[in-house]
C-alpha cells in the first residue's frame, strides 16, 4: 500500500519528475492507452464456452 502512495506522489503533478503528467491532455491520452491495454487483456481471456456456460442453465 505504501508503494502505491509513493508511486502516486512521484507520478502526480506535485513532484515534477515526470513532466508529462502535469497537463490534463497527457493524462487523458495515458488513460485511453490504459483502457486499450485493459480491453486487450480482457480479449485474450475471453472464451465463448465460458460465456455459454454462464448464460445457459444446466439441463
Buried (B, 14 or more C-beta within 10 A) or exposed (E): EEEEEEEEEEBEEEEEEEEEBEEEEEEEEEEEEEEEEEEEEEEEEEEEEEEEEEEEEEE
